[in-house]
């Protein structure tokens, strides 16, 4: 008598196929789906960091970190979130998953800190009042050189490309390029003709600059400083913080309480009202899913 395995296996295979399909769907799910977006704002005058789903804009925790003193720009390194307190003259260090304080006074004695950037274990901080950039140990907060770069004019946003540190100067409408190891100028000014630049963001060889006064984001060549499109994004509402997630550029609009989402290649709006209902949003940062 001949038996057949095919008929016996068919019910098992039919039951197994949905499992394979579901597993494949999870495997191919975009990592961006779990990315998180952090935003500083001052609801009721109180400084907070709020946490959102970076794919949908849905709130995860509107009061993720509280008790801040005029928080400005943000930076994420691994699972650590750093935020600058302009009026508290400090940089705080927090757990990027829980919001728990690691050290709220991680760096003190600053002068209206705004911009933050990392290079390995070093943290750069701009002091808007004194027109300086300080360099600190990102693990301990110890000062490496409080006057790493001097002679700036209202220094605000920072961005790093390799060993080049870009510094936005709100006071004279420029961006300068400096050696991130020595602080020596590479090209100063690197970009001119800006209007109170604040946030900076890099995508490959493109440098995006938020112009607060004229409510635009400009696009520049990160190697030469040449304008690619000075009016890359228009119709904003006093933009300050910028952040990238893949080919998406997020813009914090200080005066209408929104974060907009734009195509970083074309400047086209994906969702100009990606997040709404904020109070004077300033800094934004993205933590990508691993």
N, C-alpha and C positions, 0 to 999 in steps of 0.2 A: 504494500500500500504506500503510495507516494503522498507525502505531506508538503504543504506549501507554507513558507514563512511569510510570504508577501501579504497574504490576507490577515495574518495575525499582527503584523507590524503596522499595518495601515492605521488602525485606531490610535496606536501609540504615537506615530508620527504626526497625525492630525492634531493630537493634543500638544505635541512638542513645538510645532511650528509657531503658534502664537507667542510662546516663550522666547523663541529665537528672535522673532520680530520685535518684541518689546525690549529685549536686551540690546539689539542693534540700534534701536531708537535712542536708548539711553547712552550708548557708546558714541553715537554721532551727534548728540545734543550739543549745541554750541556752548563753549565754556563761558561766553559772555552772558549766558542766561543766569549765571549765579554771581556775576560781578556786582560790586557795590559802589554806590556813589555817595560821597560825603559832602555836606554843604554847611558853611558857617553862616549864621544870621543872628539877628538881635530882636527877637519877638518881645515886645513890651520893654525893650531896653536891656533885656538879659541876654548874654552871649551864650549861644548853643552851637553844637554840631549836630546836624540831623543826618540820618542814614536812609538811603533809598535803593531800590532795585535799579541797577544801571541799565537794564534792558527795557523795563516797563515804566519806570518812574514812580512805581508804587512805594509808599512810605514803609520802611521797616521799623524805624524808631525815630520819631520827630524830636525826641529829647535824648538822643544817644549820649551826648556829653553836655553837661550843664555847668553853670557857675563860672563861665569864662568872662573875660574883660575885653570887650571889643575885638573878637576874633577876626583875623584877616585871612591870609592864605594858609593852605594845608599842604602836607606831603605825606606819602605813605611809603614805608619801607618794610617789606615782608608783612608781618602782622602788627606793625607798630605805626600809629598815626601821630604825627606831630602837627601842632597848631600854634600859630603866632598870635599873641595878645597885644594889640597895638597900644592900648591904654594901660595894661598891666606890665608892659615892658618885659614880658617873659615869653618863653616857648615851652609849651606843655607836651608831655609824652603820655600816650594812651594806648590801650589794647584795641586794635582795629576790629576785633570780633565782638568784644563785650562792651567796649566803651569804658572799661575800668581804668582808673588813674594808675599809671606807672610812676609818674613824677610830674605833677602839675607845674612845678617850678623847675623844670629840667634845666633851663638856661635862664639866668636872671641878669639884671643890670643892663638891659638893652634900651634902645631909644626909638620907640615906635617901630617895632619889628613888623615886617609885612611879608617878604618873600622867603621861601625855603627851597633848598635843593640838596640832593645827595650826590656824593662821589665816593663809593665804597663805604668806609666807616666814618666819613667826614660829612658834617652838616653845615651848609652855608646859610647865613641869615642876613637879610638886609635891614639896616637901620635907616628909616626914612628921614628922621630928624637930623641926624649927623651926616648923612650921605656916605655911609660906609657899608661894607660887607664884612661880617665876621665869620671865622671858621672855627668849628667846634667838633669835639669827639662825639659821634652819633650814638655811642654806647654809654658813655659816662656823663656827657654834657660838659666836660672839661674844656676850657678855652685853649685853642691852638694858637689863634691869632685874632684878637678882637678887632684889629684894624687891617685885615687881610687886603681889602681894597678901600682906598680913601678918595676924597675929592669928587664924589658923586653929587648929584643934584636931585634930592628927593628919591632915593633908590627904593624900588618897589619889587616887581616880579623878577624871578630867576628861572633859568633853564640851562640844562647841561647837554652838550653834544660832544661825546668823547672827552677830551681834556679842555674843552672850551666852555667857559662859563659866560652866559649872556645875562646882562643886568639892565633892567628897565629903569630909566630915570624920568620920573613924572615931571620934575621941575623944568627940564629943558627939552622934553619931548624927544629923547634919544634912547637907543639901546647900544650898550657897549659890549665888546667881546674881550674876554680876559683869559689868561692862562690859569686853569683851575688848580694847578700845583703851586705856582709861584705868586699868582696875583698880578703878574705883569700884563700890561695892556697888549692885546693882539691887534685890535683895530678899534680906536675910540675917536669919534663915534662910529659905530658899525651901521646903524640905521638912524636917519634924521627925519625931521618933518612930521613927527608924531604929535598927538595931542593928549598929554597926560597918560602915557602908557602904564598899564598895571600888569595884568596877567600875561605870561608867556607860555607857549607850548610848542613842542617839536614833534614833527612827523617826518622821519627820514631827513632829507635835505631842505625841508620847509620849516620856517619859523613863523608861528602865528603870534600876533601882538594885539591885545585889547586896548583900544583907544577910548578912554573913559569919557572925555569931553564931547567927542563927535560921534559917539555910539556906533563904532565900527570895529571889525576885526580885520587887520591887514595880514597879507601873506607875503613872506620874504624868503629869499634864497639864504639858507643858513651858512653857506660857504662864502658868499660875497656881500651879503646885505642888500643886494638889489631887490627892488620891489617886483614881485610877481603879480600881485593884485592888491593894491593899497586899500581897496574897498571890497575885499573878499566876502565879508558879510556886512550888510547894512541894516538899518531899521531896528537897531537894538535899543536898549534903555540903560545907558551908562554901564557898559560891561566892565567887569573886573576880573574874576577868576576864569581860567580856562583849564580844561582837562580833556584828555583823549582816551578813547577806548576803541582800538582798531582804527577804522576809518570814520569814526564818529567823533565830532568835536562838541563838547559841552561848554556853554557860555552862561555865566552867572550875570543876570541883569539886576543891578543894584536897585534901580528906582521903580521897577514894576513888579518886583518880588517873584521873578521866574528864573528857571534854568531852561535854556533852549538847547535843542539837539540839532546838529547840522552835519552835512556831508563834508568830511575833511578834504575831499578831493575837489569838489565843485563849489562848495559854499552854500549849496541849496539847503533850505530848511527841511529837516525831517519832521520835527515837531518843535515849533517855536515856543510852545507852552508845555514842555516836557514835564516840568514840575512848577506848580503855581502855589500862591498863598504864602510865600515866604516874606520875611521882614528884613529888608536891606541885605540880601545875600551877597556875600563877598567871595570867599574862597571855595573852591571845589577840588576834589581829588577822587580818583578811581582806584579801587582795589580789584584787580582782575582775578577771576577764578583760576585755581591751579589745575 
